Amino acid sequence: MTSRLKHVNPLQLGIVCCVLYFLIAFIPMVILMLAVGAVPPALTGGAAMSPMSFIFIPFAYGIGGFLGGLLMGWLYNVVAGWTGGIEIRLESVAVPLEAPL
């Protein structure tokens, strides 16, 4: 079965991108924060990151992801209007029912 993606909701795409980009930044920042916290500043030459950067960077990525997703959703809708959208092939599959526990 062939289908065509002709429209996306830009706001919903922006929200999904916001959460994805936040997580993309948050998870490494937690690891980095633990690593930097374990190293005394004297060994790094005092070049440790500010604690505010560990908070700011994931939120900055999230905001950027939201705005980028919003823009990409809107642009996709414009371009899909010109080109007809992305054609995808879908397959129906039977999902077996699970036995209750």
N, C-alpha and C positions, 0 to 999 in steps of 0.2 A: 504494500500500500504506500503510495507516494503522497506526501503532504507538503505544504508550503507554509513557511513561517512568514507571515505578511505584516505582523505588528507585535511590538513588545510594549509593555507598560514602563515608560522611562522611570517613573518614581519607584516602582517595585524593583527594577534593575538597579537603581541607585542605592536602595536599601540593602539589597543582597551584596553589592560590591562594597558598600560601607562595612558590613560585618566581615566579609572576607578579607579586606585590606587591613582592618583592625587586627584580626587574628594573625595575619601574615606578619604584622609588626610586633604584636604583643608577645607571641610565643618566643621569638628570638630575644626580645628585650628582657623577658624574665630570666632566660638563660644567661644573657650578658650581665644582668644585674647581679645574679648569684656569683658569676665568675669575677666581676669587678669587686664585689663586696668581699670576696675571699682573698683578694690581693691587696696588701697594704699600699697606701698611696706613695710611700717612700720608694717602693720598688718600681712604680710606674712613673716616677718623676713628677708626681702630682698631677698627671694628665688624666685623672679619672673623670668620667662623665658626671654632670650635675644630676642629682636625684630627680629634678624636674624634667630632665630630658627623657627619663624612663617613663614618665607619665605623658609627656607632650607628644612624643614620636608616634605611639600607637593611635592616639586621637587624631593627629595630623594625617596619618595614613588613612584612617577611617573617613575623615572629611574629604580628602582627595579622592578616595575610592567612590564616595557618594556622588561627588560632582562629576567625576569621570564617567560613572555609570549612567548618570542622568543625561549627560551629553551624548554618550554612545547610544543610549536607547532612542533619544530623539533623532540622532543622525541615522540610525538604522531604519527608523520608520520613514524618513525622507527618502533614503536610498532604495528601500524596499518598494516604495511607491513608484520609483522610476524603473526598477529592474524586475519587480515581481516577487522579490524576497528570496530566501534560501529554501531550496528544495531538499527535503529529507525523506528518507524511506523508513517507514515504521513497520514493525512486525508484531502481530498479536501472538502472545504466548499464553498457554494455560498455566495458571499458578495453582499448584495442589493445595488443598485446604489442610491446615495443620490440625492435628488431633488435640482436643482440649486437655490440659494437664490435670 
